[in-house]
């Protein structure tokens, strides 16, 4: 094959790829960083709906340990949620470097490399997509297992960029007591009744030490569930739908949560408005409104 022919084929391939990237008016782009400080690969796929003129935020989807979650951008229920709130979807494929114990996800420690890798990739995708606002918009972080570990650590690292985050049955964390700014970011911590007891105690411990000092977070244990999605994804879709407009103004700027909310006692499911005396003896969830109160109850009823 001649050099000229190779060049022509490359141009044709590039044009086909460009057409795919903006097929049917949607934007679908990918980029990655290799061999970072605490990861072997950090690859991401971006999806933006065809009718979105300006992105207000990004739904970040991170799978379990060393999993490839990039195809999650194609899930219709998540696309519908993103379109409703003028948000993009960014789904991850992150791989650890080889280590003596691969059950300890080093890449979950986002401050050591993976967090910046995600921001760097998103910055390049902002240019490619023609959406420069991606450089500054905040994130709603969803994930399972190690994905939840990543989400929590990202909220600890960059709380000013986080709308909300989900910790979902993961068992490796690098931050115990989060900053005051992170404790002000709404988060959800989930365990499964028959999951590994070490995981459950770790998640509840991280939650408890921060909730003690006013973290505006939610905790629930799903009865009869192990290390699986169970009700968590359906809950998160509805929770994001409710919390995103509470946290984002029309321009995509973060708003603080109101101090008027509800407390839900973990052990009993009893609920009381903040500011009122209650007889709770167990740890509590901080629930922003009555809709989220009802959603919280669906996790354990």
Secondary structure, DSSP 4 states (H G I P E B T S, - for coil): --HHHHHHHHHHHHHHHHHHHTGGG-EEEEEEEEEETTEEEEEEEEEE-TT-SS--EEEEEE-STT-B-GGGGG-HHHHHHHHHTTEEEEEEEEEPPP-S-TTS-GGG-GGGTHHHHHHHHHHHHHHHHT-GGGGT-EEEEEESTHHHHHHHHHHHH-GGGEEEEEEES----S-SS--HHHHTSEEEEEEETTS-HHHHHHHHHHHHHHHTTT--EEEEEETT--SS-TTHHHHHHHHHHHHHHHHB-TTS-B-PPPS--EEEETTT--EEETTS-----S-EEEESSHHHHHHHHHTT-
